[in-house]
Amino acid sequence: MTAVLTALGTMTLIALAGWLLATTRVLGPEAPKVLARVVFTLSTPSLLITTIGNAHLDLLLTSAALTTWITTLAVAGIGAAVFAGVLRADRATATVGTLAASYLNAGNLGIPVAVYVLGDALAVVPTMLLQLLVLAPVAFAVGDARAGRRRDAVVRALRSPLTIGALTGLALALTGWQPPAVLWQPLQALAATAAPLALLTLGMSMVRSAPPPGSARKPLDRRHWAGVLTATTLRTVVHPVLTYLVAALVSVPDEARFAVVLMAALPTAQNVLVYAMQFDAGQRLARDAQVITTFASLPLMVAVVALLH
């Protein structure tokens, strides 16, 4: 318990360092974007290649992975039903709401949690694969009403560095081929930067630019807050509880159950806001759900640790 709380404290302090860097602008106003690009294009893909490439693929056939897939898709299904059926949101907004409820911050926060708390980056692999290879392409296919843009968006999702990193790692694991040291060692060095840089990026993202002088804040209606409440409740309450229940039902071992529930307690991914911008819908919903679930995630993870570890 003490070791896990120490790991959470380490993560918090690194994120706080990122917040201080962004607040003081020591690295300049463009630093958060540049650092995020480094994490997205180099560090995290390298981690996926080296982690999945050395893994036994039976990890994708375990009861823990099955629990992750069942519960994530169930939460996505519930979210889609509520946003489309109850809240009567348009297709693009319903897609954004569904992603806000089910698409986890597996990169900027999931990888550090897996590395520092669980001691193994493999814990986040089933979640990342589901999101990169299923949720994102389906969301682009459904959420963007413009056929040409929709096809382009799906292609971009499949060509993203994260997807390429995951597929490259899968290919290495399937073939059993080990790249030569001159290639593998640089990838390992870049992979080692993924967790700390992701936490710095997360901390920087919590600093928001001041609105332009004289700009008026748009009023938010009840439907907006109903959507935010739906997404945040599914993200912070329903998904972790459902994961615990399904894990118990399929007899996931205690340590693995702790890992999958901890992953389910992650907040909404920052990518959801990027997707909302692509769809030109639900941007405030994505932003508010991300902020609320991010602030709620730390006490939620502490509660998971206290109850299950």
Backbone torsions as a table, in degrees:
resi	resn	phi	psi	omega
1	MET	NA	-46.5	180.0
2	THR	-62.1	-41.2	-179.6
3	ALA	-63.6	-40.2	-179.4
4	VAL	-67.2	-44.2	178.7
5	LEU	-64.7	-35.2	175.9
6	THR	-63.3	-40.8	178.0
7	ALA	-63.4	-43.3	177.3
8	LEU	-62.9	-38.8	177.2
9	GLY	-64.7	-39.3	177.2
10	THR	-60.6	-46.0	178.8
11	MET	-60.3	-43.0	-178.9
12	THR	-62.4	-42.8	-178.9
13	LEU	-67.2	-37.6	177.8
14	ILE	-66.6	-42.0	176.8
15	ALA	-63.5	-38.4	177.5
16	LEU	-63.0	-37.4	177.0
17	ALA	-61.7	-40.6	176.3
18	GLY	-63.0	-40.7	177.9
19	TRP	-61.7	-42.4	179.0
20	LEU	-65.5	-40.4	178.3
21	LEU	-61.5	-42.4	179.9
22	ALA	-70.8	-37.8	-178.5
23	THR	-66.1	-42.9	-177.9
24	THR	-85.0	-11.2	179.7
25	ARG	56.3	36.0	178.6
26	VAL	-60.8	-36.2	-177.2
27	LEU	-96.4	3.1	179.8
28	GLY	94.1	161.3	-174.5
29	PRO	-68.0	-22.7	-178.0
30	GLU	-89.0	-3.3	-175.0
31	ALA	-57.7	-45.5	179.9
32	PRO	-57.0	-42.8	179.7
33	LYS	-66.1	-42.6	-179.3
34	VAL	-64.5	-45.7	-179.6
35	LEU	-64.2	-39.7	178.0
36	ALA	-61.8	-38.8	178.3
37	ARG	-65.9	-38.5	177.7
38	VAL	-61.8	-45.7	178.9
39	VAL	-61.9	-42.4	-174.1
40	PHE	-72.7	-40.7	-172.1
41	THR	-96.0	-22.6	-175.6
42	LEU	-122.3	-59.5	-170.4
43	SER	-64.7	-54.2	-176.5
44	THR	-67.9	-43.8	174.4
45	PRO	-58.1	-38.6	177.5
46	SER	-62.7	-41.1	178.6
47	LEU	-64.1	-40.7	179.1
48	LEU	-64.4	-42.0	-179.9
49	ILE	-62.8	-49.9	-175.6
50	THR	-72.3	-33.9	-178.1
51	THR	-75.5	-52.9	-179.0
52	ILE	-70.0	-36.2	-178.4
53	GLY	-61.6	-28.4	179.3
54	ASN	-96.7	0.7	-173.4
55	ALA	-89.4	154.4	168.5
56	HIS	-84.8	125.7	-172.6
57	LEU	-70.7	-3.3	174.0
58	ASP	-67.7	-10.8	175.5
59	LEU	-64.1	-23.1	177.8
60	LEU	-83.1	-6.2	-179.0
61	LEU	-111.5	10.8	-178.2
62	THR	-82.4	163.7	176.6
63	SER	-65.3	-29.5	178.1
64	ALA	-66.9	-45.1	177.6
65	ALA	-63.9	-40.9	177.5
66	LEU	-59.9	-41.1	177.9
67	THR	-61.4	-44.1	179.1
68	THR	-59.0	-47.3	-176.9
69	TRP	-67.9	-43.8	-178.8
70	ILE	-62.0	-48.5	-174.4
71	THR	-71.4	-38.4	179.1
72	THR	-64.2	-44.7	178.8
73	LEU	-68.0	-33.3	177.4
74	ALA	-65.9	-44.2	178.1
75	VAL	-63.1	-41.1	177.0
76	ALA	-62.1	-40.8	178.5
77	GLY	-65.0	-43.1	177.6
78	ILE	-62.9	-45.1	178.9
79	GLY	-59.0	-45.5	179.4
80	ALA	-61.3	-41.9	-179.5
81	ALA	-64.9	-41.4	-178.8
82	VAL	-69.7	-47.4	-176.8
83	PHE	-67.3	-41.7	-177.4
84	ALA	-81.8	-39.3	-173.9
85	GLY	-91.0	-45.2	-176.2
86	VAL	-87.5	-50.7	-177.4
87	LEU	-83.8	-10.0	177.2
88	ARG	55.0	40.7	177.5
89	ALA	-75.7	153.0	174.7
90	ASP	-67.4	168.9	-171.5
91	ARG	-59.4	-44.6	-177.6
92	ALA	-65.9	-44.5	-180.0
93	THR	-66.1	-39.1	177.8
94	ALA	-63.1	-36.3	177.5
95	THR	-65.4	-44.2	178.4
96	VAL	-62.3	-44.7	178.9
97	GLY	-61.2	-40.6	178.4
98	THR	-63.5	-42.5	177.4
99	LEU	-65.9	-40.2	178.7
100	ALA	-59.8	-29.6	-179.8
101	ALA	-84.4	-27.1	-168.9
102	SER	-122.3	-17.3	-174.4
103	TYR	-93.4	109.7	-171.6
104	LEU	-85.2	154.9	174.7
105	ASN	-79.6	68.7	-176.1
106	ALA	-75.4	-19.6	-179.2
107	GLY	-86.9	-69.2	-174.8
108	ASN	-67.1	-26.8	-179.4
109	LEU	-120.4	-36.1	-177.9
110	GLY	-63.2	-42.9	179.5
111	ILE	-64.2	-48.1	176.3
112	PRO	-59.8	-39.0	178.0
113	VAL	-62.2	-45.3	-179.6
114	ALA	-63.4	-40.4	-176.8
115	VAL	-74.3	-50.2	-171.9
116	TYR	-83.8	-37.5	-175.3
117	VAL	-91.1	-46.8	-176.1
118	LEU	-93.5	-15.8	177.7
119	GLY	74.9	14.7	-178.2
120	ASP	-158.0	116.4	-179.4
121	ALA	-66.1	-15.4	179.6
122	LEU	-61.7	-23.2	-176.7
123	ALA	-60.8	-27.2	-176.3
124	VAL	-93.7	-7.2	-174.6
125	VAL	-62.4	-49.0	179.5
126	PRO	-57.3	-39.9	178.8
127	THR	-65.4	-46.2	-178.2
128	MET	-64.4	-41.5	179.9
129	LEU	-63.6	-43.2	178.9
130	LEU	-60.9	-43.1	-177.8
131	GLN	-70.1	-43.6	-175.2
132	LEU	-74.1	-36.2	-172.2
133	LEU	-101.3	-13.6	-178.4
134	VAL	-124.3	-62.5	-172.8
135	LEU	-62.3	-48.5	-176.7
136	ALA	-64.2	-50.5	178.7
137	PRO	-61.0	-40.9	179.4
138	VAL	-65.2	-41.4	179.5
139	ALA	-61.7	-42.8	178.7
140	PHE	-65.6	-37.8	-179.4
141	ALA	-67.5	-33.7	-177.3
142	VAL	-91.5	-40.6	-167.8
143	GLY	-77.7	-31.0	-178.7
144	ASP	-92.5	113.6	-174.1
145	ALA	-73.4	-13.8	-177.3
146	ARG	-90.3	116.5	-170.3
147	ALA	-56.5	-49.0	-178.8
148	GLY	-63.3	-45.6	178.4
149	ARG	-63.2	-34.5	-177.6
150	ARG	-64.4	-47.1	179.3
151	ARG	-62.6	-43.0	178.9
152	ASP	-61.5	-39.8	-178.2
153	ALA	-66.4	-39.9	178.5
154	VAL	-63.6	-43.3	178.5
155	VAL	-61.1	-43.2	179.1
156	ARG	-62.6	-38.8	179.1
157	ALA	-62.4	-40.1	-179.1
158	LEU	-75.6	-21.7	179.6
159	ARG	-94.3	1.6	-176.9
160	SER	-64.2	151.2	179.8
161	PRO	-56.0	-34.6	179.9
162	LEU	-66.8	-44.2	179.0
163	THR	-64.6	-43.2	179.6
164	ILE	-63.3	-41.0	177.7
165	GLY	-62.3	-43.8	-179.9
166	ALA	-65.1	-43.7	-179.2
167	LEU	-68.2	-36.4	176.7
168	THR	-64.2	-43.7	176.4
169	GLY	-60.6	-41.6	177.7
170	LEU	-62.2	-41.6	179.5
171	ALA	-62.8	-42.0	178.7
172	LEU	-64.6	-41.2	-180.0
173	ALA	-66.3	-37.9	-179.4
174	LEU	-69.5	-40.6	-177.1
175	THR	-85.3	-22.8	-177.6
176	GLY	75.8	11.5	-178.7
177	TRP	-81.5	133.2	177.4
178	GLN	-105.9	115.4	178.7
179	PRO	-59.8	156.0	178.8
180	PRO	-62.5	156.8	-175.4
181	ALA	-58.3	-31.8	-177.9
182	VAL	-64.6	-22.8	174.9
183	LEU	-97.8	-39.9	-172.5
184	TRP	-70.4	-41.3	-177.2
185	GLN	-65.4	-41.5	174.2
186	PRO	-62.2	-36.8	177.6
187	LEU	-63.9	-40.3	178.3
188	GLN	-65.6	-38.3	178.4
189	ALA	-64.5	-43.6	177.4
190	LEU	-66.1	-38.5	179.9
191	ALA	-61.2	-35.1	-178.9
192	ALA	-65.9	-20.6	179.7
193	THR	-86.5	-10.1	-171.7
194	ALA	-61.4	-50.2	-175.3
195	ALA	-65.5	-53.1	-179.4
196	PRO	-64.3	-40.1	179.5
197	LEU	-67.2	-36.3	177.7
198	ALA	-63.7	-39.0	178.7
199	LEU	-68.7	-40.3	175.7
200	LEU	-60.6	-42.3	178.4
201	THR	-62.9	-41.8	178.3
202	LEU	-60.2	-45.6	179.4
203	GLY	-63.0	-40.8	177.6
204	MET	-63.6	-35.1	-177.1
205	SER	-67.9	-17.6	-179.4
206	MET	-78.3	-9.9	177.5
207	VAL	-95.4	119.5	-176.4
208	ARG	-107.1	145.9	178.5
209	SER	-69.3	146.4	177.2
210	ALA	-69.9	144.0	179.0
211	PRO	-67.1	152.9	179.5
212	PRO	-59.0	148.1	179.6
213	PRO	-57.9	134.6	177.3
214	GLY	83.4	-3.5	-179.8
215	SER	-75.6	140.6	-178.8
216	ALA	-98.6	142.1	178.2
217	ARG	-82.7	129.1	-177.9
218	LYS	-70.7	137.4	177.6
219	PRO	-68.5	143.2	-179.2
220	LEU	-107.0	127.5	-175.7
221	ASP	-86.6	175.8	-177.2
222	ARG	-65.0	-33.8	-179.8
223	ARG	-63.2	-39.0	177.8
224	HIS	-60.1	-50.4	-177.1
225	TRP	-70.0	-27.6	173.4
226	ALA	-65.1	-39.2	176.7
227	GLY	-66.2	-43.6	177.9
228	VAL	-61.8	-44.2	179.0
229	LEU	-61.5	-41.9	179.0
230	THR	-61.6	-50.1	-177.3
231	ALA	-63.8	-45.0	-176.7
232	THR	-70.6	-34.6	177.8
233	THR	-67.0	-44.2	177.6
234	LEU	-62.9	-39.7	-176.4
235	ARG	-71.2	-45.7	-170.8
236	THR	-96.9	-18.3	-176.9
237	VAL	-118.7	-59.1	-172.2
238	VAL	-63.7	-47.1	-175.9
239	HIS	-63.4	-49.4	178.2
240	PRO	-61.7	-42.4	-179.3
241	VAL	-65.5	-44.8	179.1
242	LEU	-62.7	-38.9	178.4
243	THR	-62.7	-43.2	178.4
244	TYR	-61.1	-44.1	-177.6
245	LEU	-67.1	-44.6	179.8
246	VAL	-66.7	-40.0	178.4
247	ALA	-60.4	-40.0	176.9
248	ALA	-67.7	-37.3	-178.3
249	LEU	-66.0	-38.7	-178.3
250	VAL	-96.9	11.7	173.6
251	SER	61.1	47.8	173.7
252	VAL	-70.3	132.3	178.6
253	PRO	-56.7	154.8	-172.2
254	ASP	-55.6	-47.2	-177.4
255	GLU	-64.8	-41.7	178.2
256	ALA	-68.7	-33.5	178.1
257	ARG	-65.2	-41.2	175.9
258	PHE	-58.4	-42.0	-178.0
259	ALA	-65.8	-45.6	-175.9
260	VAL	-70.7	-35.0	177.6
261	VAL	-69.3	-38.4	177.9
262	LEU	-63.4	-40.8	176.9
263	MET	-63.9	-37.2	-179.8
264	ALA	-69.3	-17.9	179.4
265	ALA	-85.6	0.3	179.1
266	LEU	-65.8	153.5	-179.1
267	PRO	-80.2	177.2	175.9
268	THR	-62.5	138.3	-178.2
269	ALA	-72.4	148.8	174.9
270	GLN	-65.1	-24.7	179.3
271	ASN	-59.6	-27.3	-177.8
272	VAL	-61.2	-38.4	177.5
273	LEU	-66.7	-37.3	176.7
274	VAL	-62.3	-43.4	178.5
275	TYR	-65.0	-38.8	178.6
276	ALA	-61.6	-38.1	176.5
277	MET	-65.0	-37.5	178.0
278	GLN	-64.6	-40.5	-179.0
279	PHE	-79.9	-14.5	-175.2
280	ASP	57.8	45.1	-179.0
281	ALA	-161.6	148.2	172.0
282	GLY	67.3	24.1	-176.3
283	GLN	-68.1	-42.0	178.3
284	ARG	-66.3	-36.5	176.7
285	LEU	-60.9	-47.4	180.0
286	ALA	-63.4	-44.5	-178.5
287	ARG	-62.9	-49.1	-176.7
288	ASP	-66.9	-39.2	178.0
289	ALA	-64.3	-40.2	179.1
290	GLN	-63.1	-47.0	-177.3
291	VAL	-63.7	-48.2	-176.4
292	ILE	-64.2	-46.7	-177.5
293	THR	-70.4	-30.0	177.6
294	THR	-66.0	-45.4	178.5
295	PHE	-67.8	-30.0	-179.5
296	ALA	-80.3	-18.2	-170.8
297	SER	-67.7	-37.9	-176.8
298	LEU	-65.0	-53.2	176.0
299	PRO	-61.2	-31.5	177.9
300	LEU	-65.7	-43.3	179.1
301	MET	-67.5	-36.8	175.8
302	VAL	-61.4	-40.3	178.0
303	ALA	-65.0	-39.5	177.6
304	VAL	-62.9	-43.3	178.0
305	VAL	-61.3	-44.9	-177.8
306	ALA	-64.9	-35.0	-175.5
307	LEU	-86.1	-31.7	-170.1
308	LEU	-115.6	-15.5	-174.6
309	HIS	-101.7	NA	NA
